[in-house]
Amino acid sequence: MNIEQIRTAIQADPVLLALARADVPDEAAIAAALPLSVTLRESFVTERGVVAALGVLAGESFLSALEAFAASTLPAEHPLAPYQPGIARQLAWLRRDGIDVGSAPARDLLDALAAVGVIDAAHAAVIKAQAEVRTPVSTMDVRRAIWNDDGSRAV
């Protein structure tokens, strides 16, 4: 979260706003209450990575669902019909070098497959999490959100 986002979050929550407006603001409590910042990194996931992340049974179910989807004949009006050849190609990558689940197209594809019921949305979230780096908001950033550079309160 950047400083403006932290300010907005503090102002939107009466409890956080009270902590920020106290004589001595509780920056640590505010930082702990704010959501973690999520950044994406490159992360290539293979079939082995899927099984490691989901477990043997759920991993096999996830992979089997992808394989069945890629092999099926979809009606032209199916929302993912245009993407089916690309999904089949990515399955080959999943077996070898992996798919970068930090990339927007791969993440969007997992979401689309979950939305139409091909794969379980919770499993897609676990796979996508392989590329997510979660960072807590620092107390210094909270301090910078509470106070202006001239020492006056911003919230």
C-alpha positions in Angstrom: 0.0 0.0 0.0 1.2 3.5 -0.7 0.9 6.4 1.7 -2.4 7.7 0.1 -3.9 4.2 0.2 -2.9 3.9 3.9 -4.5 7.3 4.6 -7.7 6.3 2.8 -7.9 3.0 4.7 -7.4 4.8 8.1 -10.0 7.4 7.3 -12.5 4.7 6.2 -12.3 2.7 9.5 -13.5 4.4 12.7 -11.3 2.2 14.9 -8.2 3.0 12.8 -9.0 6.6 12.7 -9.4 6.8 16.5 -6.0 5.1 16.8 -4.4 7.6 14.4 -6.0 10.6 16.1 -4.9 9.6 19.6 -2.4 11.9 21.4 0.2 9.2 20.7 -1.0 7.3 17.6 -0.7 3.5 17.8 1.1 3.1 14.5 1.9 -0.6 15.2 -1.7 -1.5 15.8 -2.8 0.4 12.7 -0.1 -1.4 10.6 -1.2 -4.8 12.0 -4.8 -4.1 11.1 -4.1 -3.1 7.5 -4.2 -5.7 4.7 -0.9 -7.1 3.5 0.4 -5.6 0.3 0.6 -8.2 -2.5 3.1 -8.0 -5.3 3.6 -10.5 -8.0 6.8 -12.2 -9.0 7.7 -14.6 -11.8 6.9 -18.1 -10.6 6.9 -21.1 -13.0 4.7 -23.9 -11.7 4.9 -27.4 -13.1 2.8 -30.4 -12.6 5.0 -31.3 -9.7 4.4 -27.8 -8.2 0.6 -28.2 -8.6 0.7 -31.5 -6.6 3.1 -30.0 -4.0 0.7 -27.0 -3.6 -2.6 -28.9 -3.6 -1.7 -32.3 -2.4 -1.8 -35.6 -4.3 -5.6 -36.0 -4.6 -6.5 -32.3 -5.3 -3.5 -31.9 -7.5 -4.5 -34.8 -9.6 -8.0 -33.6 -9.8 -6.9 -30.1 -10.9 -4.5 -31.5 -13.6 -7.1 -34.0 -14.8 -9.7 -31.3 -15.1 -7.3 -29.2 -17.2 -6.5 -32.2 -19.4 -10.2 -33.1 -19.9 -11.0 -29.5 -20.8 -8.1 -29.3 -23.3 -9.2 -32.6 -24.9 -12.9 -31.9 -25.1 -14.8 -30.5 -28.0 -16.4 -27.3 -27.0 -19.4 -25.8 -28.7 -18.5 -22.6 -30.6 -20.6 -20.5 -28.2 -18.7 -21.7 -25.1 -16.9 -18.6 -23.6 -13.5 -20.3 -23.6 -13.8 -22.0 -27.0 -11.3 -19.5 -28.6 -8.8 -20.2 -25.8 -9.0 -23.9 -25.8 -6.0 -24.5 -28.3 -3.9 -22.2 -26.2 -4.8 -24.0 -23.0 -3.8 -27.3 -24.6 -0.4 -25.8 -25.5 0.0 -24.5 -22.0 -0.6 -27.9 -20.6 2.4 -29.1 -22.5 4.4 -26.3 -20.8 3.0 -27.3 -17.5 4.6 -30.8 -18.0 8.0 -29.4 -18.9 9.1 -25.9 -17.9 6.0 -24.7 -16.1 3.6 -21.8 -16.5 4.4 -18.4 -15.0 1.5 -17.9 -12.6 2.8 -14.4 -11.9 1.8 -13.3 -15.4 -1.5 -11.6 -16.0 -2.5 -13.9 -18.8 -1.9 -17.1 -16.8 -3.8 -15.6 -13.8 -6.7 -14.5 -16.0 -6.8 -17.9 -17.5 -7.0 -19.7 -14.2 -9.8 -17.3 -13.1 -11.7 -17.9 -16.3 -11.4 -21.7 -15.9 -12.6 -21.4 -12.3 -15.5 -19.1 -13.4 -16.9 -21.7 -15.8 -16.4 -24.5 -13.4 -13.5 -26.3 -15.1 -11.3 -26.0 -12.0 -12.0 -25.2 -8.4 -11.6 -21.5 -7.6 -9.9 -22.3 -4.2 -7.4 -24.5 -6.0 -6.8 -21.7 -8.6 -6.1 -19.3 -5.8 -3.6 -21.7 -4.2 -1.8 -22.0 -7.5 -1.8 -18.3 -8.1 -0.5 -17.7 -4.6 2.8 -19.3 -5.6 3.7 -16.0 -7.3 2.4 -13.7 -4.6 4.7 -11.9 -2.2 2.8 -10.6 0.8 4.3 -7.7 2.7 2.9 -6.1 5.8 2.5 -2.3 6.0 5.4 -0.8 8.0 4.9 1.4 11.0 7.0 4.0 9.3 4.6 4.1 6.4 1.7 4.4 8.8 3.5 7.3 10.5 4.0 9.0 7.1 0.3 8.5 6.4 -0.8 10.1 9.7 1.6 13.1 9.6 2.3 15.6 6.9 5.9 16.6 6.2 5.4 19.8 8.1 4.4 18.0 11.3 0.7 18.6 11.0 -1.8 15.7 11.0 -2.9 14.4 7.7 -5.8 12.3 9.2 
